[in-house]
Amino acid sequence: MSEISKRGIEGKVVLITGGGTGLGAETARYLAARGAKIAVAGRRKDKLEEVVGQIDGAGGQARAYQLDVARKDEFKQVVDAVVADFGKLDVLINNAGLMPIRPMAEVNTDEWDAMIDINLKGVLYGIAATLPLFLGRGSGHVINISSVAGTKVFSPGGTVYSGTKFAVSAISEGLRHEVGNKMRVTSIAPGAVESDLKFSTSGTSQAAVMDFYKAAIPAVTIARAVAYAIEQPDDIDINEIVLRPTAQEF
């Protein structure tokens, strides 16, 4: 890594939701290795502590925070705790997500509710918890993990999931337009990435999802994209990154 790139990441405090496994955990380790101070948040404290142990063992700095992103008061408490523990917060990565793929005709409203709560409300609550802090300071960075399903409807089966991710993409662009003179906003839209996301599907589409993910790219690929957005000079805002496995048709 060049000295310019390292300076863009080193010392920054980064909060990552869904940070205990998959893409979130890999991003935490990747950024920590480049000098960032990491706060991993999620519902499974044991997984979070495992990531913290790996980072600490490699000479980095990290802490774990239990968080259900669908609870806005809890999100605010975690942000306040991160600032109290580290002295500041520079970057929020809204990574927590859920992807139960199922045809709409099966009318599983519990899955619809869960996707709206985590994929959409979770992003909004993260923005709500950090926006006053970032705007008051005149700097900060929100990175929303969307999906290629937020650029093209993933159907049959992923219609509601696509709806939540299209919303994340729209919110990211609207937020950038509203506050881009004071802070940075990035939307990252991955294709199939090796993570626990594929295990969200337990119904009739499970076999199709597992087949789709045979072409998945490593989570570190997304971690590198996140690092690229963070490491830019303050006057450069990487608005959107879309990346897929070369073999992925969708």
N, C-alpha and C positions, 0 to 999 in steps of 0.2 A: 504494500500500500504506500502511495506517495505521501510526503509530508503534508501537502495541501489537503489531501483527502483525510488524513488522520486528524488534522486540526479542525476539520469540519464536524467531527464526531466526538473526539476526545473531550471528556469532561461534561458532556451533555447528559442530563437526567432524562431517561426515556421510560415511560409507563406503557406496558404492553398488556392488553387484555387477552384472555385466552392464552396466557403465557406458560402454561404448564406442559403443553404437548405440541407436537407438530410444528406448524409454521411459526407460532408464537415463541415456542421454546428455542427453535433454531435461530430465529431472529435475535432473541435475547442473548444467546451465546455468541453469535456473530458480532453484534454491536459491542458487547462487553469486551471481546478480544481486541476491539479497536478503540478502547478507552472510554466507552460510554458507561455511565452508572445506571443500572437497570432495576426497575421495579416491575416484577411480574405479578399479574393479578388474574384470579380465576376462582372457580368454585372448588377445585380439588387441591386442598392445601398440601397434601403429600406430594403431588406432582410438582407444585410450585417450589416446594422446599428442595426437591431433587434438582431442579434447574439452578436454584440459588447455590446449592452445594457444588455443582459442576463449575459454575462461574467463580465462586470463591476459591475453589481448589486450583483454578487456572490463574489465580492472581487478580481477578476482577472484583467488582463491587456490585452486590445485588441484594434485594430484599423481596420478600413475598407478602402479598396482601390478598386476603380472601374477598372475593367480589362476585356478586350476581349482577351482571351489567343491566338487567331488566329492573333493578331497584335503584331509582335515581338518587335517593338519599344516601344509599350505600356507596354509590359511585362518588358522590361529593365527599363523603367521609374518607374514602381511599385517596382521592386527590389531595385533600388536606393533610392526610398522614404522610404521603410521599413528600410534600413540600416541607413538612415539619422534620422528616427524617433526613432528607438530602439538602434542604435549604432552598430548593427551587425545583421547577419542572420545565423542561424545554420541549419535549416531544410527547404527544399522545398517539399511540398506535391502536386504533380500534380494530382489533383482529378477531375477537370472539365471534363465532358464527355457527350456524346449524343448517344442514342441508338434507332434510328428509324428502327424497324424490318419490312422488306418488301421483298417479293420474288424478286430475281434479274430480273426475266422476266418482271416485271413491269417497269423496267428501269427508276428509279427516280434518275437522276444524281445530282439533287439539294441536296438530302439527302446524297448521296455518298460524294459530295464535303464538306458538313457540317461536316460529321464524320471525314474525313481526316483533315479538318482544326482544329477541336477542339480536337479530340481524339489523333491525331498523331502530327500535327504541333504544337499544344498547348503544348504538352509534350516537343518537341524539343526546342521550344522557351523558355520554362522554364529552360531547361538545359543550353541553350545558355546564358541566362541572369545570371545564378548563378555559372556556372562552373569556369569562371575566378576568381570570388570571393573565392570560396571554394579551388581551386587549389593554389591560391596565399597565402592563409592562411594555407594550409596544413590540413584542416579539413572541414567537412560539410557533409550533408546527403541529398540525393535526394530519395524521396519515390514516385514511380509511381503507381497509382491505375490502374491496368490492369483488367482482368476478367477471369473467367473460360473459357469464349469464346475465350481467348487468349491461351488456352491450348488444346481446342477441338473445331472444327468448329461448330458454332451454326446455323444449317440449317435444314429445309428451312427457309429463312427469315433473318437470321443474318449473312450471308456470308461476306458482306462488313464490318459490325461491327467487326466480328471476325478477318478480315484482319487487321483492325487498332489495335486491341488488341494483335494479334500475333506480330505485329511490335513493340508495346510498350514493350512486354516481351523480344524481341530480342535486342532492344535498351538498355534496362535495363541491360541485361547480358553483352552486348558488352561494355557498359560504365563501369560497374564494373571491367571487365577484363582490360580495358585501364587505369583506374585511381584509382583502388581499394587500391593502396598503400598510397593514400593521402586523400581519403574520402570514405564515405559509400554509397551504392546504394541498394535500396530494391524495389522489385516488389511485390505488393499485388494483388492477383487474387480472388475476391469474386464471389460467386454464387449470387443467388437472395437475394438482400438486400432491405429492405423497404426504398425507396427514390423516388424522382421525376423522376428518370431515365425511369421508365416504361411509363411515360406520353409522352416520345419522339415519341412513335408509335401512329400514327393517321390514318393509312390506313387499309388495309384488314387484317392485322395480329393483330389488336388491341385486339380483344377478346382472342386470344391465349396467348398474352403477359400477359394480366391481369390474366388469369387463371394460368399461370406459376408462377406469383408473389404471388399467394395465400399462398405459402409455404415460403415466404420471411422471413429472420431473421432480427432482429432489427439492425439499423445502428450502435449502440453502440458496436456491436460485431466487426465491422471493426475498430472502434476507439480503441478498446483494442489491436487489432493486430498491429495497427500503433504505439501505445504506447510501446508495447513489442519490436518493432524494434528500437525505439528511445532510450529506457532506457538502452540498453546494453552498456557495457564498450566500449571505443573507439576502442579497438582492436578486437571487435566482430561485424561482419557484417551479419545481417540476410538478405540473398540474395532474398529469395522468400517465400511467404506464400500463400497457396491456401486454401480457406475455403468455405464450402457450407452448406446450410440447410441439415440435415440428410435425409430429405425426397426427396431431389432433385436428380433425376436420371441423368440429363445432367451434 
